[in-house]
Amino acid sequence: MYVTVLPTGIWPRPPANGVSLSGAVPGGCQHLFRYGRDALWSGLLLLGLEAHHEVLMPASNCEVVMLPFVKRGLSIRYYGLNGQFEFDLGEIESRIGPQTRAVYANHYLGRPTDLSGLRRLCTDRGLFLIEDCAHALGGADQDGPVGQKGDIAIFSYRKFLPFPDGGGLRINIPHSGEVPESGAASRLVTAGGVFKSLTLALAARGLLPLAAWKRWRADMDAYLTCADEIDAADWVAPRQISPYSKKRIAGTELEPIINLRRENYRFWQQNLTSLRGVMPLFTDLAEGQNPFCFPILSENRDQLVQAMAKRGIYLEPTIGPPYRNIPKLGNPDEPFPVLEDIAARMLSLPVHQSLVRGQLEFIFQALQETCREWKPS
Ligand SMILES: Cc1ncc(COP(=O)(O)O)c(C=O)c1O
């Protein structure tokens, strides 16, 4: 069996009462793209962000989020987060400078971040708020669904749904109705995405020796090593979503998917406490939260990832340390010890809706055996 934190089913498990095929797009996005990063690129153009503008960003984001900013030549200044991925409003305010034009905020790992104070701050100071919902599809807090407080919000459907592509842009400010720049969907990209989904689905059912192949290629090292550099040359021009994914995303009912993911999250909550050497990053599962994964911390994270990969289970770190080697980064040398510590110790257990109880137990047993053999250094 092959297990990742991403969905491996070829179609979301249908709810008992059937799947509506004409529903609205989850998240209320008006524009769909190949990926979330493409939606972000269009959003930056729509907001009119130019090279002399600065954006305040959390000090941990993946390469593909940073790339549109770097490609557009924008200045970036990091702000910190605490151990629960929450920002300090006062700290963000203290970092606003004469060039600051926007603040970027994430709902990390599916936990809706309270953006009401930041929304007020951005409005008062004439700044745009860019809301990243890539980890939080369908999530909500006491104020309502995520994606409604930012001037724009981006989504990444393909992280939750087993489709070859899918990113979305929700625009909450008045605009002309046109969204800038995205090329037509590429049949080649779609075919590649379908191939990937099918490969993962077959490997998850034990019908394809993907884990053995990855081990042979020593691929798990790629999960753990990442060059500290964002190079605009790696940027790929944005494209629209494939017609295949567009049709399916618009028909997806999220509620049964969220329920299954929450059930899987609770499996980990109940079982993990007995394991030596690992601890959950969060103790709660807030109402309205659609979990992205079940994050755990381990002092020997890299060894754990390697040991689990030997058993066919590919666990991702998910959260990386701040990229420092970025052109026009305002605070490249500032330490962010909390995020750096989490980035060194965290890995994600899967909660995706296509996992059944027997598969979760298989992963848990592998974790148990690994932790039992554990000889802390
Ligand atoms: C927090 C976050 N935002 C946005 C994205 C971009 O999504 P996509 O991969 O669909 O471009 C990612 C992707 O890894 C992400 O982790």
PDBQT file of the ligand as one rigid body, heavy atoms in Angstrom, charges set to zero:
ROOT
HETATM    1  C1  LIG A 401      -0.530  27.449   2.044  1.00  0.00    +0.000 C 
HETATM    2  C2  LIG A 401      -0.556  27.245   0.568  1.00  0.00    +0.000 A 
HETATM    3  N1  LIG A 401      -1.132  28.184  -0.196  1.00  0.00    +0.000 NA
HETATM    4  C3  LIG A 401      -1.208  28.064  -1.539  1.00  0.00    +0.000 A 
HETATM    5  C4  LIG A 401      -0.645  26.978  -2.188  1.00  0.00    +0.000 A 
HETATM    6  C5  LIG A 401      -0.698  26.896  -3.686  1.00  0.00    +0.000 C 
HETATM    7  O1  LIG A 401      -1.569  25.901  -4.113  1.00  0.00    +0.000 OA
HETATM    8  P1  LIG A 401      -1.293  25.166  -5.493  1.00  0.00    +0.000 P 
HETATM    9  O2  LIG A 401      -0.340  24.042  -5.206  1.00  0.00    +0.000 OA
HETATM   10  O3  LIG A 401      -2.640  24.686  -5.930  1.00  0.00    +0.000 OA
HETATM   11  O4  LIG A 401      -0.706  26.148  -6.402  1.00  0.00    +0.000 OA
HETATM   12  C6  LIG A 401      -0.017  25.991  -1.433  1.00  0.00    +0.000 A 
HETATM   13  C7  LIG A 401       0.579  24.834  -2.142  1.00  0.00    +0.000 C 
HETATM   14  O5  LIG A 401       1.347  24.085  -1.790  1.00  0.00    +0.000 OA
HETATM   15  C8  LIG A 401       0.017  26.112  -0.020  1.00  0.00    +0.000 A 
HETATM   16  O6  LIG A 401       0.588  25.190   0.755  1.00  0.00    +0.000 OA
ENDROOT
TORSDOF 0
